[in-house]
């Protein structure tokens, strides 16, 4: 490495023209280790390799001589480091094959454009996705606040989602490419159905997956798609995917597409002659099926019932994930994390007693809020089991639905 560095320095001295990278280093006042990290990531961008130098541990080894230096140099790639705070590099957090979380680094788009096109006088700026979304009416820009680690999930559901995340691990990607399953595109390709009763955390889990993958997420309410005018519904379906692609291209990002309440897209198509309305609905579904086939990236569709899904759609989705009702241990965990930390509780307060009631995360959240409103108006605002039990009785007595799924932030 020292020999290579010396050779590069000699070549730089011989060069008459200004070197863009060298000027960039001077402007940003990068030290030698920061320069090496930058050059390693620049090599990855130019070579289009398998991401050897994107891995945090590999980059640290590149700038360290011993174990002590490795520990000390980790600070150069952690949040708050100069390269990250000045938006020179960024990273994605991914699950590795051993179940741990690792970071894969890359140069920011604006920096790359500056290095590749140094003579462009106009500053290349990446349009912010949230600003672009505000200018249209089709999608909602969601802001995740939790990762998958913060959500109570059934073990099988968590395992499936972890397998989705592992697609970006370099070893997993290498195997999939060797087997002919994936092409050179290293992004995740996944079409997922979340199914379970309404209001049971499907959207929360989708947002948490986005946060884990460090991806933005755009949501579309599928109830908006139907139109009373002939041909409009079919146009609207195409518009969803065309506009999504257009926003992604302008912002230079790969968001997750969330199709909420997609029952009408996924339900079984009408057979035989049928009415004109049936024919229109079938045509809309055929277009949706075509768009699903061509979609690249992560698409999540939520639905209440899996049994009514058309078999043709079922085959197009890699993962079908059910949100199962939380067991007692999981309910206890939900109560534990959702109860206000700074509140006062009575001496005989018993959380285990509350967890006996078969409630979903959504119901527990609602009960806690309603109880809080009631307790807050008292002069002595102390929570007791009786306060919660009164609200539990009201909720269970007025519930319109039976068993619900799980997937709630804790």
C-alpha positions in Angstrom: 0.0 0.0 0.0 2.9 2.4 0.8 4.6 1.6 -2.5 1.4 2.2 -4.4 0.8 5.5 -2.5 4.3 6.7 -3.4 3.8 5.8 -7.1 0.6 7.7 -7.2 2.2 10.8 -5.5 5.0 10.7 -8.1 2.5 10.6 -11.0 0.5 13.4 -9.5 3.7 15.6 -9.4 4.3 15.0 -13.1 0.7 15.9 -14.1 0.3 19.4 -15.5 -3.5 19.6 -15.4 -5.4 20.1 -12.1 -6.6 16.9 -10.6 -10.2 17.1 -9.6 -9.9 14.6 -6.7 -6.8 16.4 -5.3 -8.7 19.8 -5.4 -11.6 18.2 -3.7 -9.3 16.9 -0.9 -7.9 20.3 -0.4 -11.3 22.0 -0.3 -12.6 19.5 2.3 -9.3 19.4 4.2 -9.3 15.6 4.4 -6.6 13.8 6.3 -4.7 10.8 4.8 -7.0 8.2 6.2 -10.1 10.0 5.0 -8.5 10.3 1.5 -7.9 6.5 1.4 -11.5 5.8 2.4 -12.7 8.2 -0.4 -10.4 6.6 -3.0 -11.4 3.1 -2.1 -15.1 4.0 -2.5 -14.3 5.9 -5.7 -12.7 2.7 -7.1 -15.9 0.8 -6.3 -18.0 3.3 -8.2 -15.8 3.2 -11.3 -15.2 -0.6 -11.3 -18.8 -1.6 -10.6 -17.4 -4.5 -8.6 -19.0 -6.6 -5.9 -18.6 -4.1 -3.2 -15.4 -5.4 -1.6 -14.3 -1.9 -0.4 -17.8 -0.8 0.7 -17.7 -3.0 3.8 -16.9 -1.1 7.0 -14.4 -3.6 8.4 -12.6 -3.8 5.0 -12.3 0.0 4.9 -11.0 0.1 8.5 -8.4 -2.6 7.7 -7.3 -0.5 4.7 -6.3 2.4 7.0 -5.1 0.5 10.1 -1.8 -1.1 11.0 -2.8 -3.0 14.1 -5.8 -3.9 16.3 -5.5 -0.7 18.4 -5.7 1.4 15.2 -8.7 -0.6 14.0 -10.6 0.3 17.1 -9.5 4.0 17.0 -10.3 4.3 13.2 -13.9 3.1 13.5 -14.7 6.7 14.5 -14.0 7.8 10.9 -17.0 5.8 9.7 -19.4 6.3 12.5 -22.3 8.8 12.7 -20.8 12.2 13.4 -17.6 11.6 11.4 -16.5 14.3 9.0 -17.0 12.2 5.9 -20.7 11.6 6.9 -21.6 14.9 8.4 -20.3 16.8 5.4 -22.3 14.5 3.1 -19.3 13.1 1.3 -20.2 9.5 1.9 -23.3 7.7 3.2 -24.1 4.1 4.1 -26.8 1.4 4.1 -27.3 -0.9 7.2 -27.7 -4.5 6.1 -28.1 -7.8 7.9 -25.2 -10.1 7.2 -25.4 -13.9 6.9 -24.6 -14.3 10.6 -27.6 -12.3 11.7 -25.6 -9.2 12.6 -25.8 -5.7 11.1 -23.1 -4.3 8.9 -22.6 -1.0 7.0 -22.0 -0.7 3.3 -20.6 2.7 2.3 -20.9 4.7 -0.9 -20.1 8.2 -2.2 -22.9 10.7 -2.3 -24.4 11.3 -5.7 -23.5 15.0 -5.7 -19.8 14.2 -5.0 -19.7 11.6 -7.8 -21.2 14.0 -10.3 -18.6 16.6 -9.3 -15.7 14.1 -9.9 -17.1 12.7 -13.1 -18.2 16.0 -14.7 -15.7 18.6 -13.3 -16.3 21.1 -16.1 -20.0 21.4 -15.5 -20.4 24.9 -14.1 -23.9 24.2 -12.9 -24.0 22.5 -9.6 -25.6 19.1 -9.8 -28.2 18.9 -7.2 -30.4 15.9 -6.3 -34.0 16.8 -5.9 -35.4 15.9 -2.6 -38.0 13.2 -2.8 -40.3 14.6 -0.1 -40.3 18.0 -1.9 -41.2 16.3 -5.2 -44.1 14.4 -3.5 -45.6 17.6 -2.2 -46.0 18.8 -5.7 -48.3 15.9 -6.7 -51.4 14.3 -5.2 -50.9 10.6 -5.9 -48.5 9.5 -3.3 -47.9 10.2 0.4 -44.3 10.5 1.7 -44.1 8.5 4.9 -41.5 9.2 7.6 -40.5 6.1 9.5 -39.4 6.5 13.1 -38.6 2.9 13.9 -36.6 0.0 12.5 -37.6 -3.6 12.5 -35.8 -4.0 15.8 -38.4 -1.7 17.4 -41.5 -3.6 16.2 -43.1 -6.6 17.9 -43.3 -9.3 15.2 -44.1 -13.0 15.1 -40.8 -14.9 14.9 -41.7 -16.3 11.5 -42.6 -12.8 10.2 -39.3 -11.4 11.5 -37.4 -14.3 9.9 -39.0 -13.7 6.5 -38.3 -9.9 6.6 -34.7 -10.6 7.6 -34.3 -12.8 4.6 -35.5 -9.9 2.4 -32.9 -7.5 4.0 -30.1 -10.1 3.6 -30.4 -9.8 -0.2 -28.1 -6.8 -0.1 -25.4 -8.7 1.8 -22.4 -9.1 -0.6 -21.9 -12.8 0.1 -25.6 -13.6 -0.4 -25.7 -11.4 -3.6 -22.6 -13.2 -5.0 -24.3 -16.6 -4.6 -27.6 -15.4 -6.1 -25.7 -14.0 -9.1 -23.6 -17.1 -9.6 -26.8 -19.2 -9.6 -28.4 -16.9 -12.2 -31.1 -15.8 -9.8 -30.1 -12.1 -9.8 -28.4 -9.9 -12.5 -25.8 -7.2 -11.8 -28.3 -5.0 -10.2 -27.5 -5.2 -6.5 -30.7 -3.7 -5.1 -33.3 -5.7 -3.4 -36.1 -7.1 -5.6 -39.1 -8.1 -3.5 -42.9 -8.1 -4.0 -44.5 -8.6 -0.7 -48.1 -9.1 0.5 -48.9 -8.1 4.1 -52.2 -9.6 5.1 -54.3 -9.3 8.2 -57.2 -7.3 9.6 -57.4 -3.5 9.1 -55.4 -1.4 11.5 -53.1 -4.1 12.8 -49.7 -2.6 12.0 -49.1 -3.6 8.4 -48.2 0.0 7.4 -46.0 0.4 10.5 -44.0 -2.7 9.6 -43.6 -1.5 6.0 -42.3 1.8 7.3 -39.9 0.0 9.7 -38.5 -2.1 6.9 -37.8 1.1 5.0 -36.0 2.6 8.0 -33.9 -0.6 8.4 -32.9 -0.5 4.7 -32.4 3.3 4.8 -34.9 3.8 2.0 -37.7 6.3 1.6 -41.2 4.9 1.3 -44.1 6.2 -0.8 -47.6 5.1 0.0 -50.6 5.0 -2.3 -54.2 4.5 -1.2 -55.7 2.0 -3.6 -59.3 3.2 -2.9 -58.4 6.3 -5.0 -58.0 4.2 -8.1 -61.6 3.4 -9.0 -63.3 5.8 -11.4 -66.9 6.0 -12.7 -65.5 6.9 -16.2 -64.8 4.1 -18.7 -61.0 3.6 -19.1 -60.0 6.0 -16.3 -59.3 3.2 -13.8 -56.9 1.5 -16.2 -55.1 4.8 -16.9 -54.9 5.4 -13.1 -53.1 2.0 -12.6 -50.5 2.9 -15.2 -50.1 6.3 -13.7 -49.2 4.9 -10.3 -46.2 3.1 -11.7 -45.2 5.7 -14.2 -45.3 8.5 -11.6 -43.5 6.4 -9.1 -40.7 5.7 -11.6 -40.6 9.4 -12.6 -40.2 10.5 -8.9 -37.5 7.9 -8.3 -35.5 9.1 -11.3 -35.7 12.7 -10.5 -34.7 12.2 -6.9 -32.1 9.5 -7.8 -33.4 7.2 -5.1 -35.1 3.8 -5.0 -38.1 4.2 -2.6 -40.3 1.4 -1.4 -43.7 1.4 -3.0 -46.5 0.7 -0.5 -50.0 -0.1 -1.9 -52.4 0.2 1.0 -55.7 -1.6 1.0 -55.0 -3.3 -2.3 -57.9 -5.8 -2.1 -59.6 -4.6 -5.2 -56.4 -5.1 -7.2 -55.7 -8.6 -5.8 -59.2 -10.1 -5.6 -60.1 -13.0 -8.0 -61.1 -11.8 -11.5 -64.6 -12.4 -12.8 -65.0 -15.4 -15.1 -67.3 -15.7 -18.2 -69.3 -12.9 -19.8 -70.0 -10.7 -16.7 -71.2 -7.1 -16.7 -69.4 -4.2 -18.2 -68.2 -3.2 -14.7 -66.7 -6.7 -14.3 -64.9 -6.4 -17.6 -63.5 -3.0 -16.6 -62.3 -4.4 -13.3 -60.7 -7.4 -15.0 -58.9 -5.0 -17.5 -57.7 -2.9 -14.6 -56.3 -6.0 -12.8 -54.6 -7.2 -16.0 -52.8 -3.9 -16.3 -51.8 -4.1 -12.6 -50.5 -7.7 -13.2 -48.4 -6.4 -16.1 -47.0 -3.6 -14.0 -46.2 -6.0 -11.1 -44.2 -8.2 -13.6 -42.1 -5.3 -14.7 -41.5 -3.7 -11.3 -37.9 -3.4 -10.0 -37.3 -2.8 -6.3 -39.5 -3.4 -3.3 -43.2 -3.3 -3.5 -45.5 -4.0 -0.5 -49.3 -4.5 -0.9 -51.5 -4.7 2.1 -54.8 -6.6 2.1 -57.3 -7.8 4.7 -58.0 -11.2 3.2 -55.5 -13.6 1.6 -58.1 -16.2 0.6 -59.7 -14.1 -2.1 -56.5 -13.2 -3.9 -56.3 -14.2 -7.6 -53.9 -17.0 -8.1 -52.1 -15.1 -10.9 -51.3 -12.3 -8.4 -50.3 -14.8 -5.7 -47.6 -16.2 -8.0 -46.1 -12.8 -8.7 -45.4 -12.0 -5.0 -42.3 -13.5 -3.5 -43.5 -13.2 0.1 -46.9 -13.5 1.7 -46.7 -12.5 5.3 -49.5 -12.9 7.9 -49.6 -10.7 10.9 -50.5 -13.2 13.7 -52.3 -12.3 16.9 -49.8 -11.5 19.7 -49.4 -14.1 22.4 -49.3 -13.3 26.1 -45.5 -12.7 26.2 -45.7 -10.4 23.2 -48.7 -8.5 24.7 -46.7 -8.0 27.9 -43.9 -6.5 25.8 -46.3 -4.2 24.0 -47.7 -3.0 27.3 -44.2 -2.5 28.7 -43.0 -0.4 25.8 -46.2 1.6 25.1 -47.0 2.7 28.7 -45.8 6.3 29.4 -42.4 6.2 31.1 -42.7 9.4 33.0 -46.2 8.7 34.4 -46.9 7.7 38.0 -48.5 4.3 38.8 -50.3 3.0 41.8 -48.4 0.7 44.2 -50.4 -2.4 43.3 -50.2 -1.7 39.5 -49.9 -5.1 37.7 -48.9 -5.1 34.1 -49.1 -8.9 33.9 -52.8 -8.7 34.7 -53.4 -6.3 31.7 -51.5 -8.7 29.4 -54.0 -11.5 30.0 -56.5 -9.8 27.7 -56.3 -10.8 24.1 -55.7 -7.4 22.6 -53.8 -6.4 19.5 -51.1 -3.8 19.5 -53.5 -1.3 18.0 -56.1 -1.9 20.7 -53.4 -1.6 23.5 -52.2 1.7 22.0 -55.8 3.1 21.9 -56.6 1.9 25.4 -53.4 3.6 26.8 -54.3 6.9 25.1 -57.9 6.9 26.3 -56.8 6.1 29.8 -54.2 8.8 29.7 -56.9 11.4 28.7 -59.0 10.3 31.7 -56.2 10.3 34.2 -54.6 13.6 33.1 -57.6 15.7 34.2 -57.4 14.4 37.8 -55.6 16.5 40.4 -53.6 13.3 41.4 -52.7 11.8 38.0 -51.8 8.3 39.0 -52.5 5.3 36.7 -54.1 2.2 38.3 -55.1 -1.2 36.9 -58.8 -0.2 37.4 -58.3 2.7 35.0 -57.0 0.5 32.3 -59.5 -2.3 32.9 -62.4 0.1 32.4 -61.0 1.0 29.0 -60.2 -2.6 28.1 -63.9 -3.5 28.9 -65.1 -0.7 26.6 -62.7 -1.7 23.8 -63.5 -5.4 23.9 -67.2 -4.7 24.2 -67.3 -2.3 21.1 -64.8 -4.3 18.9 -66.2 -5.0 15.5 -63.5 -7.4 14.6 -62.3 -10.7 16.0 -58.7 -11.9 15.9 -56.3 -9.3 14.6 -52.7 -9.5 13.5 -49.6 -8.0 15.0 -46.8 -5.7 13.9 -46.5 -2.7 16.1 -43.8 -0.3 17.1 -42.5 -0.6 20.7 
